[in-house]
Amino acid sequence: MSTTVDCTGATTASASCPLAPFLASGGIPPGKGGVTTYPDQATAAYNTSADLPVNTKYPKALTWNLSVQHSFGHDYTVEIRYLGTRGYFLPVQTRLNAAAQVTPTLYLPTYTTAPSQAALNALPYNLNGIENGAYGNGDGLVPAWENAGFYGAYITSYQPEGASTYHGLAVQVNKRLSHGLQLIGSYTFSHDIDNSTAEVFSTVLAPRRPQNFQDQAAERANSILDHRHRLTLGLVYNLPYFKQGNWLERNVLGNWEFDPVYVFQSGQWVTAQSADDANLNGDQWSDRTIWNASGVRGTGTGVSPLCSTLPTGTNSATGEPWTCTDPNAGPYQVAYLANNPNAQYIRAGYGALANVGRNTMQLPPINNIDVAAGKTIAFSERYKVTFMVQAINLFNHPQWIGGSLNDIAPIGYTGSQRSMLEPQSSLFNTPSAVFSSNPRYLQLTLKVAF
């Protein structure tokens, strides 16, 4: 257990805040407001409120593979590989004491065509009633935790509820270096499924917490790491000409190398999000959207609230006639209307039932060619100098992806990235507006061997 003591601005010494020399005066004293020591770890855990027992299970991974190789001709080898993995008890960030107040049978409906006022008046639930648990749906906190003294405070924990499954079939053809030419070509067909991917805030493309903290199984979907197809072709070509000429021929006309690489990879999966706490569990970061099966593919829309018959006269909170968008209209708000009835993804408002799963949108693929060209000058068998230029994305082909072309490091987070995932945003499903096009760039290298 550890605490801090703030001595900022102190001009006189006190029992809890000794002045300089700080350590010579005893530092932070033991006891209340200072450091408490315990004889052993068990006693410390018992007396420390920050220590709560958790369902401790260590992550496990099972891996199996099968490979067959065959050589043919003088220079070629083909290999077919199958790889499977299964992950258990993976850490998932969740809130132990938070529950959704919206259920599959208790929610505010979302319409694509406006219902009549009589139909709205007949609806059984309103937003305030759902928020306040008036329909026997609780108040968003698991009662057992309220009774334990944690009312009003969310307990964030990492639980061993994550699981993943991967199957991959790869074919690779190698040509060994001969006559100055080496070739490697591979294709992988794979499928990666999980119920969680990022357990910390490393990306908004895949929310780290589940939509419903009490239903991790509902998160099972294509992983953000699932790239169904990947094709790679790599070539190394050392020009075989002028290898035996004089020094000038060898070092001016000869000793050239070209290394083109082509990569195609299926686009990354991302999750459409409403940016509303639709299920009213206290967390809006993981709430998804509503699916319109007859909507135009890849389009999104916001919603407008619909109310039962509003009171006549002036709303005392606004000083204006009552409207359904008033901040205190919750007792009358009973439904939502999609602003664009032809959109495929519809924002889930407060109290609405989001029914779209994780990772149903796909970013553009990687379709990239890199080329390196180099020249070696040999002054003797011992001393050599190699110049090389590398062109990344040689043809400057725009590739708006959620990462890098040749690096697995994550890209930095920006608010606009999440806007691309929100159906009510003008940036929805427009990767070109929020990601870099990965423009062509050149690298020059010099290597001296001696």
C-alpha positions in Angstrom: 0.0 0.0 0.0 1.3 3.5 -0.8 0.0 7.1 -0.4 1.3 10.5 -1.1 1.5 13.6 1.1 1.3 17.0 -0.5 3.6 19.5 1.2 3.3 22.2 -1.5 3.4 25.7 0.0 4.2 24.6 3.6 6.3 27.1 5.5 6.3 25.5 8.9 7.1 21.9 9.9 4.3 19.6 11.0 3.9 16.0 12.0 2.7 15.1 8.6 4.9 17.4 6.6 8.5 17.8 7.7 10.5 20.6 6.0 14.0 20.4 4.6 16.1 18.5 5.1 13.2 16.3 4.3 14.8 12.9 4.8 16.8 14.1 7.8 13.6 15.2 9.4 12.1 11.8 9.1 10.4 11.9 5.6 6.8 10.9 5.5 5.9 9.5 8.9 4.1 6.2 9.4 0.4 6.2 10.2 -2.6 8.0 8.8 -1.7 10.1 5.8 1.7 8.5 5.6 3.0 5.0 4.9 1.6 2.0 6.6 3.7 -1.1 6.8 2.5 -4.7 7.3 4.3 -7.8 8.5 3.5 -9.9 5.4 1.7 -9.8 2.1 -1.5 -11.5 3.3 -2.0 -9.0 6.0 -1.3 -6.1 3.6 -3.9 -7.5 1.2 -6.5 -7.9 3.9 -6.0 -4.4 5.2 -5.8 -2.7 1.8 -9.1 -1.7 0.2 -7.5 -1.5 -3.2 -6.9 -5.3 -3.1 -9.9 -7.2 -4.2 -10.0 -11.0 -4.9 -10.4 -11.7 -8.6 -11.0 -14.9 -10.6 -7.3 -15.5 -11.3 -6.6 -17.7 -14.3 -3.5 -17.6 -16.3 -3.8 -17.1 -20.1 -3.3 -20.3 -22.1 -2.6 -20.9 -25.8 -2.8 -24.2 -27.7 -1.0 -24.4 -31.0 -1.0 -27.1 -33.7 0.5 -27.1 -37.2 1.2 -29.4 -40.1 3.8 -28.7 -42.9 4.6 -30.5 -46.1 7.7 -29.5 -48.3 8.7 -30.7 -51.7 11.6 -29.8 -53.9 11.4 -29.7 -57.7 13.7 -28.7 -60.5 17.1 -27.6 -59.4 16.3 -24.5 -57.5 12.7 -24.6 -56.2 11.0 -25.6 -53.0 7.3 -25.5 -52.3 5.8 -25.7 -48.8 2.2 -26.0 -47.6 1.6 -25.2 -44.0 -1.5 -25.2 -41.7 -1.4 -23.4 -38.4 -4.1 -23.3 -35.7 -4.2 -21.6 -32.3 -6.7 -21.4 -29.6 -6.4 -18.9 -26.7 -8.1 -19.2 -23.4 -8.5 -17.0 -20.3 -7.2 -13.9 -22.0 -7.4 -10.7 -20.1 -10.5 -8.5 -20.8 -11.0 -5.0 -19.3 -14.5 -4.9 -17.8 -16.5 -3.2 -15.0 -17.5 -5.8 -12.4 -20.4 -3.9 -10.9 -22.0 -2.3 -13.9 -25.1 -3.7 -15.6 -27.1 -2.7 -18.7 -30.5 -1.2 -18.0 -31.6 -1.8 -21.6 -32.5 -5.5 -22.4 -33.7 -7.2 -25.6 -37.3 -6.8 -24.3 -37.0 -3.4 -22.6 -35.8 -0.6 -24.8 -36.9 2.4 -26.9 -37.6 1.4 -30.5 -35.9 3.1 -33.5 -38.0 3.6 -36.6 -37.1 4.3 -40.2 -40.5 5.7 -41.0 -42.4 8.0 -38.6 -45.1 6.3 -36.6 -48.4 8.1 -35.8 -48.8 10.0 -32.6 -51.3 7.5 -31.4 -48.7 4.7 -31.9 -46.1 6.7 -29.9 -48.6 7.3 -27.1 -49.2 3.6 -26.9 -45.5 2.6 -26.4 -44.9 1.1 -22.9 -41.5 2.6 -22.0 -40.0 6.1 -21.7 -36.4 7.1 -21.3 -36.6 8.4 -17.7 -38.3 5.2 -16.6 -35.6 3.0 -18.1 -32.8 5.2 -16.6 -34.5 5.1 -13.2 -35.2 1.3 -13.2 -39.0 1.9 -13.1 -39.6 -1.3 -15.0 -37.8 -3.6 -12.7 -34.6 -3.3 -14.7 -32.4 -2.1 -11.8 -30.3 1.1 -11.8 -27.2 0.1 -13.7 -25.2 -1.3 -10.7 -25.2 -4.9 -9.8 -27.0 -5.1 -6.4 -24.5 -7.4 -4.7 -21.8 -4.8 -5.3 -24.0 -2.0 -4.0 -24.5 -3.9 -0.8 -20.8 -4.3 -0.4 -20.4 -0.6 -0.2 -19.3 0.2 -3.8 -22.5 2.1 -4.7 -21.9 4.8 -7.4 -18.3 3.7 -8.1 -17.4 1.5 -11.1 -14.9 -1.2 -10.4 -12.7 -1.7 -13.4 -11.0 -5.1 -13.6 -9.2 -7.4 -15.9 -11.0 -10.7 -16.1 -9.9 -14.0 -17.8 -12.9 -14.0 -20.2 -11.1 -13.5 -23.5 -10.9 -16.2 -26.1 -9.5 -16.4 -29.7 -9.3 -18.9 -32.5 -7.1 -18.8 -35.5 -6.8 -21.1 -38.6 -4.4 -20.4 -41.4 -3.4 -22.2 -44.6 -0.2 -20.9 -46.3 1.5 -21.8 -49.5 5.1 -20.7 -50.1 7.4 -21.1 -53.1 11.1 -20.4 -52.8 13.7 -20.2 -55.6 17.2 -20.3 -54.2 19.7 -17.8 -55.5 21.1 -18.9 -58.8 22.1 -16.9 -61.9 21.7 -13.8 -59.7 18.0 -14.4 -59.1 16.2 -15.3 -55.9 12.4 -15.5 -55.5 10.0 -15.9 -52.5 6.3 -16.0 -53.0 3.6 -16.8 -50.4 -0.1 -16.7 -50.0 -2.0 -17.1 -46.7 -5.7 -17.7 -46.3 -6.7 -17.4 -42.6 -9.5 -16.5 -40.2 -9.0 -15.0 -36.8 -12.0 -14.9 -34.4 -12.0 -13.5 -30.9 -14.3 -11.9 -28.3 -11.8 -9.2 -27.3 -8.6 -7.8 -28.8 -7.3 -4.7 -26.9 -7.5 -4.8 -23.2 -6.1 -1.3 -22.8 -6.8 2.0 -24.6 -4.5 1.4 -27.5 -7.0 2.0 -30.3 -10.6 3.3 -30.8 -11.0 1.0 -33.8 -11.7 -1.9 -31.5 -13.2 -0.9 -28.1 -11.3 -2.4 -25.2 -14.4 -3.1 -23.0 -17.5 -5.2 -24.0 -20.8 -3.5 -24.8 -22.5 -5.5 -22.1 -20.2 -6.2 -19.1 -22.4 -9.2 -18.2 -22.3 -10.8 -21.6 -18.7 -11.3 -23.0 -19.8 -14.1 -25.3 -21.9 -11.6 -27.3 -18.6 -10.0 -28.4 -17.5 -12.9 -30.5 -16.7 -11.8 -34.1 -14.0 -11.3 -36.6 -10.9 -10.0 -34.8 -9.4 -6.6 -35.7 -6.3 -8.8 -36.4 -8.2 -10.9 -39.0 -6.7 -10.4 -42.5 -8.3 -13.1 -44.6 -6.0 -12.9 -47.5 -2.3 -12.0 -47.7 -0.1 -12.3 -50.8 3.6 -11.5 -50.8 6.0 -11.7 -53.7 9.7 -10.8 -53.1 12.5 -10.8 -55.7 16.2 -10.3 -55.4 18.1 -9.8 -58.7 21.8 -9.4 -58.9 22.7 -8.5 -62.5 24.9 -11.3 -63.6 26.6 -9.2 -66.3 30.2 -7.9 -66.3 31.1 -10.1 -63.3 34.4 -11.1 -64.9 35.3 -7.9 -66.7 38.0 -5.4 -65.7 37.7 -3.2 -62.7 35.8 -0.5 -64.5 33.4 -2.9 -66.1 32.7 -4.7 -62.8 32.2 -1.5 -60.8 30.5 0.8 -63.2 28.5 -1.5 -65.5 28.1 -4.4 -63.1 27.4 -5.1 -59.4 23.8 -3.8 -59.6 21.0 -5.2 -57.5 17.2 -4.8 -57.7 14.8 -5.9 -55.0 11.0 -5.4 -55.7 8.4 -6.6 -53.1 4.7 -6.7 -53.7 2.1 -7.1 -50.8 -1.6 -7.5 -50.9 -3.5 -7.8 -47.6 -7.2 -7.8 -46.8 -8.4 -4.7 -45.0 -8.7 -4.4 -41.2 -12.0 -4.9 -39.4 -13.3 -2.0 -37.3 -16.4 -1.5 -35.1 -19.2 1.0 -35.8 -20.0 2.9 -32.6 -22.8 5.2 -31.6 -20.8 7.4 -29.1 -23.9 7.2 -26.8 -24.4 5.1 -23.7 -27.2 3.3 -25.4 -27.6 0.5 -22.9 -27.2 2.9 -20.0 -24.5 0.9 -18.2 -22.3 4.0 -17.6 -20.0 3.4 -20.5 -20.5 4.9 -24.0 -17.1 3.7 -25.5 -18.3 0.3 -26.5 -22.0 0.9 -27.5 -22.6 -0.1 -31.1 -25.3 0.7 -33.6 -28.6 -0.4 -35.1 -28.7 -2.5 -38.3 -31.0 -1.6 -41.2 -31.1 -4.6 -43.4 -32.6 -2.7 -46.3 -30.2 0.3 -46.0 -27.5 1.2 -48.6 -24.3 -0.6 -47.8 -21.8 1.3 -45.8 -23.9 4.4 -45.1 -24.9 5.8 -41.7 -27.3 8.2 -40.1 -28.1 9.9 -36.8 -31.5 9.8 -35.1 -34.1 12.2 -33.7 -36.0 11.6 -30.5 -39.8 10.9 -30.7 -42.1 11.7 -27.8 -45.6 10.9 -26.6 -47.9 13.8 -26.4 -46.0 16.7 -24.7 -47.5 19.1 -22.2 -49.1 22.3 -23.5 -47.7 25.6 -22.6 -44.2 26.7 -21.8 -41.4 24.5 -20.5 -40.1 26.1 -17.3 -36.6 24.7 -17.9 -36.3 26.4 -21.3 -38.8 29.2 -21.2 -40.0 28.0 -24.6 -42.9 25.7 -25.8 -42.2 22.0 -25.1 -40.1 20.1 -27.7 -38.9 16.5 -27.7 -35.3 17.6 -27.7 -35.6 19.5 -24.4 -33.2 18.3 -21.7 -36.1 17.4 -19.4 -38.3 15.7 -22.0 -37.1 12.2 -20.8 -40.5 11.3 -19.3 -42.1 11.7 -22.7 -39.3 10.4 -24.9 -40.4 6.9 -26.1 -38.6 6.2 -29.4 -36.2 7.4 -32.1 -36.5 8.1 -35.8 -33.6 7.6 -38.3 -32.8 10.8 -40.0 -31.9 8.9 -43.2 -34.2 5.8 -43.6 -32.0 4.4 -46.3 -28.8 4.2 -44.2 -27.4 0.8 -43.2 -26.0 1.8 -39.8 -28.2 3.8 -37.5 -27.0 5.5 -34.3 -28.4 3.9 -31.1 -29.6 6.7 -28.9 -29.9 6.6 -25.1 -32.2 3.6 -24.2 -32.2 2.1 -27.7 -31.2 -1.5 -28.4 -27.9 -1.7 -30.4 -27.9 -4.9 -32.4 -24.8 -4.7 -34.6 -21.9 -6.9 -33.6 -18.2 -6.1 -33.3 -16.0 -5.5 -36.4 -18.6 -5.4 -39.2 -16.9 -2.6 -41.2 -13.7 -3.1 -43.2 -11.0 -0.7 -44.1 -9.3 -0.6 -47.5 -6.7 -3.3 -48.2 -2.9 -3.0 -48.5 -2.0 -3.1 -52.2 1.6 -2.0 -52.2 4.9 -2.2 -54.2 8.3 -1.4 -52.7 11.5 -1.4 -54.7 15.1 -1.2 -53.6 18.0 -0.7 -56.0 21.7 -0.8 -55.0 25.2 -0.5 -56.5 28.3 -2.1 -55.0 31.8 -0.8 -55.7 34.6 -3.2 -54.8 38.0 -1.6 -54.2 39.4 -5.0 -53.4 38.2 -8.3 -52.0 38.2 -6.7 -48.6 36.9 -3.2 -49.1 33.4 -2.6 -50.6 30.9 0.3 -50.6 27.2 -0.3 -51.3 24.8 2.5 -52.2 21.1 1.8 -52.0 17.9 3.7 -52.6 14.5 2.3 -51.3 11.2 3.5 -52.6 8.3 2.7 -50.2 5.0 2.7 -52.1 6.8 3.1 -55.4 3.7 4.2 -57.4 2.3 6.5 -54.6 -0.9 4.4 -54.5 -3.2 5.9 -51.8 -3.7 3.3 -49.0 -5.9 4.6 -46.1 -5.3 1.8 -43.6 -5.5 1.7 -39.8 -1.8 1.1 -39.4 1.4 1.2 -41.4 2.4 -0.5 -44.7 5.6 -2.2 -43.4 5.3 -1.9 -39.6 3.1 -3.5 -37.0 3.4 -0.6 -34.6 0.0 1.1 -33.9 -0.7 4.6 -35.2 -1.5 7.5 -33.0 -5.1 8.1 -31.8 -7.0 11.1 -33.0 -10.7 12.0 -32.3 -11.4 11.9 -36.0 -10.7 8.2 -36.2 -13.7 7.6 -33.9 -15.8 10.0 -36.0 -15.2 7.7 -38.9 -16.9 4.9 -36.9 -20.0 7.0 -35.9 -23.0 6.8 -38.3 -24.2 10.3 -37.3 -20.8 11.8 -38.4 -20.1 13.3 -41.8 -16.9 11.3 -41.8 -18.6 8.0 -41.3 -17.0 5.2 -43.3 -14.6 7.6 -45.0 -11.1 6.3 -44.2 -9.5 8.8 -46.6 -10.6 11.6 -44.2 -8.9 10.3 -41.1 -5.9 8.1 -42.1 -2.7 8.9 -44.0 -2.6 7.7 -47.6 0.9 6.3 -46.8 2.5 8.4 -49.6 5.7 7.3 -51.3 9.0 8.1 -49.6 12.6 7.4 -50.4 15.4 6.1 -48.1 19.1 6.3 -49.0 21.6 4.0 -47.4 25.4 3.7 -47.5 27.2 0.6 -46.3 30.9 0.3 -46.0 32.4 -3.2 -45.7 36.1 -3.6 -44.7 
